[in-house]
């Protein structure tokens, strides 16, 4: 009886040893010779949330201000004590922008984003950089010979900072909010607008997409990445120009609300009939700075509210 038990134990031990060796071979073949590399590869999976609802409960609110800077863009986003600024309007809007930031008691920024080097987006960004401390400034890898761009570069250097090139799908945190880089996806474009940094920001169950001046080409590249573009609020690209907000992109985002940063009676004939008719057809409420001034949007992680009523679907050009 004792011998039989010993043989049985030995057999089980051999089977166990074989399994261990096979596992080692599999690990070695799939993950390289280094156990350290294998452990690192496992850590990647800890970043993936496989739950159907991967939104976490949040406390407090997320405040998004689409600042009235005339024919330009500037968006202040705050969550708790954390703040970020997307674009800085025109150089002519300097006092309006800095005055608004002061009135909102902004003391510093986690992030500053210059979507692309057009004057109506970075015109006063150098003044913001000179006036405020910040951790990170994101800017696409493109340069121009304009004085506006030169002023921004000198301001950033003066703070001993460097531009951080956007990386597709890279995620950043802003308090309890987070945002992900969606564009630009190519190294070179004919139009500076398509270098625009596009991000999707989420807070609890609410989400926003900010597009800069990204045109339909950039939108199509984003669509090819098969990322989740559903969002509650869409900042309409290029001030409502017909070059942006393609039908496919708008359908993919399927926003509950749209916001257009645009100057009253501007010389570019923004927003256009094409864009406004698309929004009207889908029944998407539109908030616009040319009609309502600075627009404040507040999310509690569940619902979104605005400080003003929605605007009209009126347009200036085709």
Buried (B, 14 or more C-beta within 10 A) or exposed (E): EEEEEEEEEEEEEEEEEEEEEEEEEEBEEEBEEEEEEBEEEEEEEEEEEEEEEEBEEBEBBBBBBBBBBBBBBBBBBBBBEBBBBBBBBBBBBBEBBBEBBEEBEBEEBBBBBBBBBBBBBBBBBBBBBBBBEBEBBBBBEBEBEBEBBEBBBEBBEEEEBEBBEBEBEEEBEBBBBBBBBBBBBEEEBEBBBBBBBBBBBBBBBBBBBBBBBBBBBBBEBBBEEEBEBEBBBBBBBBBBBBBBBBEEBBEBBEBEBBBBBBBEEBEBBBBBBBBBEBBBEEEBBBBBBBBBEBBBBBBBBEEBEBEBEBBEBEBBBE
